[in-house]
């Protein structure tokens, strides 16, 4: 499957971004068709983090930003934990005992119901930051799923999840959750910790999984249809 992963870097602030200046903007004009062509070309060649910044970065740059929600995903061999971020609220959602296509379709159904527009999938790494055998398996699943998600304009990111399971266990113990309940829900709490890390870093260092098909890349740029309840002016 043709995909590519792009690690997002922090954007320059407006002060650091040096705009181009035209001394006499009225001295010439371009045909409208040429103007549109230049605009489209510039947009397509811009870094992905500028074209479609992750929700965490959008929130950091504009506290009043109104946008979609994020689904944290902790992939396992037989169990997948999910967590949901709506606004500033992050909570464990559910644990799915599904694999393959059934898992992918269920993720899409949940995203549709919860108005999600991005998936933050935990990428297992070692304590020194190196990738593991499990990393390759997660990348493979994320690559296949990114194609399905892009069809709807939804983004798929990979976030380093090292240590999140231990953090989740400590969190559940601190909340007084019993041993049996911890066993059933720990994957969902691990997904919550993946989301918390993603937002605490404002999306810095995550990887955007981009399908290589141009038509799917264009759908990512366009994004999902906007909810008229949140964007009545559009």
C-alpha positions as semicolon CSV with decimal commas, in nm:
position;residue;x (nm);y (nm);z (nm)
1;X;0,000;0,000;0,000
2;X;0,137;0,340;-0,095
3;X;0,157;0,569;0,207
4;X;0,404;0,808;0,357
5;X;0,457;0,938;0,708
6;X;0,548;1,299;0,773
7;X;0,678;1,418;1,111
8;X;0,524;1,752;1,196
9;X;0,749;2,030;1,317
10;X;0,645;2,339;1,514
11;X;0,532;2,624;1,293
12;X;0,703;2,962;1,294
13;X;0,518;3,235;1,475
14;X;0,364;3,517;1,266
15;X;0,657;3,738;1,369
16;X;0,908;3,483;1,241
17;X;0,732;3,437;0,910
18;X;0,871;3,702;0,672
19;X;0,608;3,801;0,414
20;X;0,683;3,919;0,063
21;X;0,627;4,290;-0,003
22;X;0,524;4,458;-0,329
23;X;0,623;4,823;-0,338
24;X;0,340;4,925;-0,571
25;X;0,059;4,667;-0,573
26;X;-0,140;4,873;-0,824
27;X;0,133;4,875;-1,086
28;X;0,027;4,542;-1,236
29;X;-0,245;4,279;-1,218
30;X;-0,280;3,915;-1,309
31;X;-0,571;3,744;-1,484
32;X;-0,800;3,572;-1,236
33;X;-0,724;3,228;-1,380
34;X;-0,351;3,286;-1,325
35;X;-0,413;3,405;-0,968
36;X;-0,611;3,090;-0,886
37;X;-0,341;2,871;-1,039
38;X;-0,069;3,035;-0,829
39;X;-0,279;3,003;-0,513
40;X;-0,348;2,635;-0,573
41;X;0,017;2,562;-0,649
42;X;0,137;2,742;-0,337
43;X;-0,111;2,557;-0,118
44;X;-0,013;2,215;-0,251
45;X;0,360;2,280;-0,203
46;X;0,328;2,413;0,153
47;X;0,430;2,181;0,441
48;X;0,151;1,951;0,555
49;X;0,144;2,108;0,903
50;X;0,054;2,439;0,737
51;X;-0,203;2,291;0,501
52;X;-0,388;2,089;0,765
53;X;-0,248;2,153;1,116
54;X;-0,351;1,899;1,381
55;X;-0,625;1,994;1,624
56;X;-0,377;2,027;1,912
57;X;-0,180;2,291;1,722
58;X;-0,493;2,475;1,611
59;X;-0,610;2,493;1,971
60;X;-0,274;2,631;2,084
61;X;-0,272;2,899;1,815
62;X;-0,634;3,004;1,864
63;X;-0,814;2,931;2,190
64;X;-1,145;3,023;2,025
65;X;-1,096;2,776;1,740
66;X;-1,403;2,565;1,667
67;X;-1,320;2,236;1,508
68;X;-1,348;1,862;1,512
69;X;-1,269;1,615;1,785
70;X;-0,984;1,367;1,832
71;X;-0,994;0,991;1,885
72;X;-0,703;0,830;2,068
73;X;-0,626;0,473;1,964
74;X;-0,415;0,222;2,159
75;X;-0,370;-0,072;1,921
76;X;-0,311;-0,418;2,068
77;X;-0,282;-0,770;1,938
78;X;-0,640;-0,853;2,034
79;X;-0,774;-0,544;2,215
80;X;-0,781;-0,181;2,103
81;X;-0,846;0,098;2,353
82;X;-1,016;0,420;2,251
83;X;-1,033;0,762;2,414
84;X;-1,210;1,078;2,305
85;X;-1,118;1,445;2,321
86;X;-1,396;1,701;2,289
87;X;-1,289;2,054;2,364
88;X;-1,062;2,038;2,669
89;X;-1,219;1,716;2,797
90;X;-1,031;1,390;2,743
91;X;-1,189;1,066;2,859
92;X;-1,155;0,691;2,805
93;X;-1,422;0,568;2,567
94;X;-1,427;0,191;2,511
95;X;-1,223;-0,120;2,436
96;X;-1,277;-0,309;2,111
97;X;-1,196;-0,678;2,070
98;X;-1,175;-0,660;1,692
99;X;-0,902;-0,690;1,432
100;X;-0,845;-0,616;1,064
101;X;-1,123;-0,477;0,851
102;X;-1,385;-0,515;1,126
103;X;-1,177;-0,294;1,355
104;X;-1,123;-0,032;1,084
105;X;-1,492;-0,012;0,998
106;X;-1,585;0,014;1,367
107;X;-1,338;0,301;1,413
108;X;-1,498;0,485;1,122
109;X;-1,845;0,432;1,270
110;X;-1,738;0,569;1,608
111;X;-1,566;0,867;1,446
112;X;-1,883;0,947;1,253
113;X;-2,095;0,930;1,567
114;X;-1,856;1,137;1,779
115;X;-1,781;1,396;1,504
116;X;-1,412;1,303;1,504
117;X;-1,188;1,435;1,227
118;X;-0,851;1,296;1,337
119;X;-0,715;0,973;1,485
120;X;-0,414;0,974;1,720
121;X;-0,269;0,623;1,711
122;X;-0,010;0,527;1,971
123;X;0,324;0,416;1,823
124;X;0,517;0,179;2,054
125;X;0,881;0,277;2,099
126;X;1,158;0,174;2,337
127;X;1,275;0,390;2,627
128;X;1,556;0,531;2,412
129;X;1,315;0,636;2,137
130;X;1,390;0,355;1,895
131;X;1,114;0,169;1,718
132;X;1,030;-0,191;1,803
133;X;0,894;-0,493;1,618
134;X;0,549;-0,387;1,731
135;X;0,608;-0,043;1,575
136;X;0,613;-0,198;1,228
137;X;0,283;-0,375;1,291
138;X;0,119;-0,053;1,411
139;X;0,254;0,137;1,110
140;X;0,109;-0,125;0,878
141;X;-0,236;-0,101;1,038
142;X;-0,221;0,280;1,046
143;X;-0,123;0,291;0,678
144;X;-0,419;0,082;0,568
145;X;-0,657;0,272;0,791
146;X;-0,527;0,612;0,673
147;X;-0,654;0,533;0,324
148;X;-1,006;0,465;0,454
149;X;-0,997;0,775;0,675
150;X;-0,872;1,002;0,395
151;X;-1,175;0,908;0,186
152;X;-1,377;1,110;0,439
153;X;-1,120;1,386;0,483
154;X;-1,009;1,250;0,822
155;X;-0,644;1,250;0,929
156;X;-0,440;0,972;1,093
157;X;-0,140;1,055;1,313
158;X;0,116;0,844;1,498
159;X;0,212;0,953;1,851
160;X;0,493;0,799;2,059
161;X;0,314;0,599;2,330
162;X;0,611;0,479;2,533
163;X;0,515;0,455;2,901
164;X;0,146;0,534;2,853
165;X;0,031;0,190;2,976
166;X;0,220;0,240;3,305
167;X;0,078;0,592;3,333
168;X;-0,270;0,455;3,271
169;X;-0,231;0,191;3,543
170;X;-0,108;0,449;3,796
171;X;-0,400;0,674;3,704
172;X;-0,655;0,396;3,757
173;X;-0,504;0,291;4,089
174;X;-0,507;0,653;4,207
175;X;-0,876;0,675;4,116
176;X;-0,950;0,366;4,324
177;X;-1,052;0,149;4,027
178;X;-1,055;-0,219;4,123
179;X;-0,823;-0,481;3,977
180;X;-1,093;-0,648;3,765
181;X;-1,212;-0,317;3,619
182;X;-0,852;-0,212;3,555
183;X;-0,795;-0,524;3,347
184;X;-1,106;-0,454;3,138
185;X;-1,045;-0,081;3,087
186;X;-0,669;-0,026;3,091
187;X;-0,645;-0,010;2,709
188;X;-0,897;0,275;2,699
189;X;-0,707;0,462;2,971
190;X;-0,381;0,405;2,779
191;X;-0,548;0,565;2,476
192;X;-0,645;0,857;2,699
193;X;-0,281;0,898;2,801
194;X;-0,181;0,899;2,432
195;X;-0,424;1,187;2,374
196;X;-0,303;1,375;2,682
197;X;0,057;1,352;2,557
198;X;-0,048;1,466;2,209
199;X;-0,222;1,777;2,344
200;X;0,047;1,854;2,602
201;X;0,302;1,867;2,317
202;X;0,059;2,066;2,097
203;X;0,105;1,806;1,826
204;X;0,483;1,853;1,806
205;X;0,667;1,544;1,685
206;X;0,365;1,344;1,571
207;X;0,362;1,179;1,228
208;X;0,090;1,242;0,975
209;X;0,022;0,926;0,771
210;X;-0,042;1,050;0,416
211;X;-0,170;0,822;0,138
212;X;0,031;0,865;-0,182
213;X;-0,280;0,881;-0,399
214;X;-0,317;1,245;-0,507
215;X;-0,697;1,233;-0,491
216;X;-0,682;1,124;-0,127
217;X;-0,430;1,396;-0,043
218;X;-0,671;1,650;-0,190
219;X;-0,949;1,512;0,029
220;X;-0,725;1,555;0,332
221;X;-0,661;1,917;0,238
222;X;-1,031;1,979;0,191
223;X;-1,123;1,803;0,513
224;X;-1,462;1,664;0,613
225;X;-1,784;1,858;0,552
226;X;-1,831;2,128;0,815
227;X;-2,119;2,105;1,060
228;X;-2,358;2,393;0,986
229;X;-2,445;2,412;1,356
230;X;-2,084;2,519;1,429
231;X;-2,016;2,700;1,101
232;X;-2,347;2,863;1,002
233;X;-2,165;3,132;0,804
234;X;-2,028;2,865;0,568
